[in-house]
Amino acid sequence: MGFLGFLLLGLIAGAIAKLIIPGKQAGGWFVTLLLGVVGALLGGWLGSLIFDVGLGSFFSLSTWLLAIGGSQLVLVIYGAIAGRRSKR
């Protein structure tokens, strides 16, 4: 998968993760892109460790599931950190 394909995967996975996680998340499309790319990297790394499946092809179902799952994890962690800062 190329660089632009990976950015598109991160943007879409981050947007889907924001739709799945309940509540209001901070950040616009750029934060969604960053969280999605970091989540896709994290999901691919965890998937290769646990399931022996990485981020292969753009159109692979396992690639999308790992990217969305990783994005959800990153979004929850980001929300916990950003939420704690804003309550001070």
C-alpha positions as CSV (number, residue, x, y, z in Angstrom):
1,M,0.0,0.0,0.0
2,G,1.3,3.4,-0.9
3,F,1.7,6.5,1.2
4,L,-1.4,8.2,-0.1
5,G,-3.4,5.0,0.3
6,F,-2.3,4.7,3.9
7,L,-3.3,8.4,4.6
8,L,-6.7,7.7,3.0
9,L,-7.0,4.5,5.1
10,G,-6.2,6.5,8.3
11,L,-8.6,9.3,7.5
12,I,-11.5,6.9,6.8
13,A,-10.7,4.6,9.7
14,G,-10.4,7.6,12.1
15,A,-13.8,8.9,10.9
16,I,-15.4,5.5,11.4
17,A,-13.9,5.2,14.8
18,K,-15.3,8.6,15.8
19,L,-18.7,7.5,14.6
20,I,-18.5,4.3,16.6
21,I,-17.2,5.8,19.9
22,P,-20.2,7.5,21.7
23,G,-20.0,11.1,22.8
24,K,-18.4,14.2,21.4
25,Q,-14.7,13.9,20.4
26,A,-12.5,16.9,20.0
27,G,-10.6,17.7,16.8
28,G,-11.4,18.3,13.2
29,W,-10.4,16.4,10.1
30,F,-6.7,16.9,10.6
31,V,-6.8,15.4,14.1
32,T,-9.0,12.6,12.8
33,L,-6.4,12.0,10.1
34,L,-3.5,11.9,12.6
35,L,-5.4,9.7,15.1
36,G,-6.5,7.4,12.2
37,V,-2.9,7.0,10.9
38,V,-1.5,6.3,14.4
39,G,-4.4,3.9,15.0
40,A,-3.8,2.1,11.7
41,L,-0.1,1.7,12.6
42,L,-1.0,0.5,16.1
43,G,-3.7,-1.8,14.8
44,G,-1.3,-3.3,12.2
45,W,1.4,-3.8,14.8
46,L,-1.0,-5.4,17.3
47,G,-2.5,-7.5,14.5
48,S,0.8,-8.8,13.4
49,L,1.8,-9.7,17.0
50,I,-1.5,-11.3,18.1
51,F,-3.1,-12.7,14.9
52,D,0.0,-12.8,12.6
53,V,-1.9,-10.5,10.1
54,G,-0.7,-7.1,9.2
55,L,-1.8,-4.2,7.0
56,G,-1.6,-5.8,3.6
57,S,-3.8,-4.5,0.9
58,F,-6.0,-1.5,0.9
59,F,-9.1,-3.5,0.0
60,S,-8.5,-6.3,2.6
61,L,-11.1,-6.7,5.3
62,S,-8.5,-7.5,7.9
63,T,-6.6,-4.2,7.1
64,W,-9.8,-2.2,7.6
65,L,-10.7,-4.0,10.8
66,L,-7.3,-3.6,12.3
67,A,-7.1,0.1,11.3
68,I,-10.5,0.9,12.8
69,G,-9.8,-1.1,16.0
70,G,-6.5,0.7,16.4
71,S,-8.1,4.0,15.7
72,Q,-10.7,3.4,18.4
73,L,-8.0,2.5,20.9
74,V,-6.1,5.7,20.1
75,L,-9.3,7.8,20.2
76,V,-10.2,6.5,23.7
77,I,-6.6,7.2,24.9
78,Y,-6.6,10.7,23.3
79,G,-10.0,11.4,24.8
80,A,-8.8,10.4,28.3
81,I,-5.8,12.7,28.0
82,A,-7.6,15.6,26.4
83,G,-10.5,15.4,28.7
84,R,-8.3,15.4,31.8
85,R,-6.5,18.5,30.5
86,S,-9.7,20.5,29.8
87,K,-11.2,19.9,33.3
88,R,-8.3,21.8,35.0
